[in-house]
Amino acid sequence: MYHAPAGRTALDENKMDTTPSTRLAELLARNQTYIPAGISSANRIIDPPIAFVRGSGAHLWDVDGKRYVDYHAAFAPYFLGHNFAPVNRAAMDVLQAGDSLFGAGPSQIEGRLAQLLCEKVAGPVEKVVFLNTGSEATSFAIKLSRAITERKHFIVMQGGYNGNHDELACNVFNTLADIGPRVSPGEYPLRPLGAGTTIEDTRFVHVINFNDLESVRYLCRRYPIAAVITEPILQNIGVVKPQPGYLQGLRKLADELGFLLIFDEVKTGFRHALGGYSSLCGVKPDLVVYGKAVANGFPLAVVGGRRDYMDFASHPDPRRRPFLAGTYNGHPVAVAAAVSTVEYLAAHASELYPAVDALGKRMESGILEIAARRGVEACVARQGSAFACYFMREAPRDLHDIIVNHNFELDMALRRGLIAEGVFFIPIATKQCSLSTAHTAADVDFTLEKFDQVLGRVLR
Ligand SMILES: Cc1ncc(COP(=O)(O)O)c(C=O)c1O
């Protein structure tokens, strides 16, 4: 069955009938006076409106003092939970010690983080550079891949999100009317994420479905492809996993056809394993991008990869050297937070990852049991701490599966019902839920109890 897709349009069509409290209304009114829509990121505009004022571990508190168990984790960085004390302390200590953003020469702490990543993050990382956001980092990875291959075109995934910049901001959640039915081999029309971009004019970006190797081959026959950039698990339309052999197939095609394989591990890195999903699936990309969980909520992103590839960033010939610059690149506060996060994860990896996976399993089997008992068609797609409940028979393999089969209305009604009960699943259909190491079995059981009650209510 076809349901309206998620996103602003669906939310706008489906406004909640709730009256904000006085405190929330005042906050919204003040912000909307001075900031367009009152919020500096389109993805944070939600219905029902909520303004959070405090986060600690697995919990958030809103402006009216109501507590929520948080499964949003601010779009996933808080793998160690909100305001994780050792990381916060590291960020404060670095300033107290007199470190600053010197803006000239190398910094000690940057070298320390680079060494830590290259030595502790097994696999793809022999050299790294630091940027502030995932978007800056994917933008640099694209430039780097072009400089290395001397080709201009690249392939992205329908349903993947790789950042907000001109080159990549397209085709995340689209309707069938937008992109048409599944094609393979082939490519989808470009659908920019907003106005004011040149992405359609340059024609360097090619969109295919995830899990479709034939379309990679098809495009490589038509264009000089510099890189395929993909999240190894699509985690911006829930949790869409690679089919067995798919990532290995991409690796093989990259070697055969001469493009670079870039894993965007902004969401999967450090959340699924210290070495990212790459270390779990055994596929080594040429370049990898990390962000989010690498600094547990502080703004830091990383591009890393093979030494010879990364060294293009300091190529002796300026015409072959991609431009890497940023006033705040390697800011000591974010770098200190990342050092503390990575050291903590490295020291505790053998307990943390299995513990959070066990919580994920508890959530998954609880949701499946509730759905079965209530006669609702549902599946849970999950990788460790990241999970998504789809109201459809089988876990999706690409965006088309979702837009054709998922029950969006039920998804939204459930999310809103949970919010009313103090469980924060962000009210955007299919969005991934994220457990953290701060969540407990009691949090999960509370969530399942509410899930059961709300599902019962919305089905009536
Ligand atoms: C997979 C992926 N890549 C890149 C980005 C962009 O990162 P940022 O929002 O830090 O610019 C995101 C953000 O959600 C993401 O999920």
The ligand as a Tripos MOL2 file, in Angstrom:
@<TRIPOS>MOLECULE
LIG
   16    16     1     0     0
SMALL
NO_CHARGES

@<TRIPOS>ATOM
      1 C1         25.3300    9.6620    7.3050 C.3       1 LIG1
      2 C2         25.4740   11.1390    7.4880 C.ar      1 LIG1
      3 N1         26.4340   11.7840    6.8090 N.ar      1 LIG1
      4 C3         26.6230   13.1110    6.9380 C.ar      1 LIG1
      5 C4         25.8290   13.8460    7.7790 C.ar      1 LIG1
      6 C5         26.0500   15.3230    7.9110 C.3       1 LIG1
      7 O1         26.5980   15.5920    9.1620 O.3       1 LIG1
      8 P1         26.4150   17.0250    9.8400 P.3       1 LIG1
      9 O2         24.9780   17.1830   10.1460 O.co2     1 LIG1
     10 O3         27.2940   16.9490   11.0570 O.co2     1 LIG1
     11 O4         26.9100   18.0250    8.8570 O.co2     1 LIG1
     12 C6         24.8080   13.2160    8.5020 C.ar      1 LIG1
     13 C7         23.9190   13.9770    9.3920 C.2       1 LIG1
     14 O5         22.9060   13.5230    9.8600 O.2       1 LIG1
     15 C8         24.6240   11.8270    8.3520 C.ar      1 LIG1
     16 O6         23.6690   11.1560    8.9950 O.3       1 LIG1
@<TRIPOS>BOND
     1     1     2 1
     2     2     3 ar
     3     2    15 ar
     4     3     4 ar
     5     4     5 ar
     6     5     6 1
     7     5    12 ar
     8     6     7 1
     9     7     8 1
    10     8     9 2
    11     8    10 1
    12     8    11 1
    13    12    13 1
    14    12    15 ar
    15    13    14 2
    16    15    16 1
@<TRIPOS>SUBSTRUCTURE
     1 LIG1         1 GROUP 0 **** ****
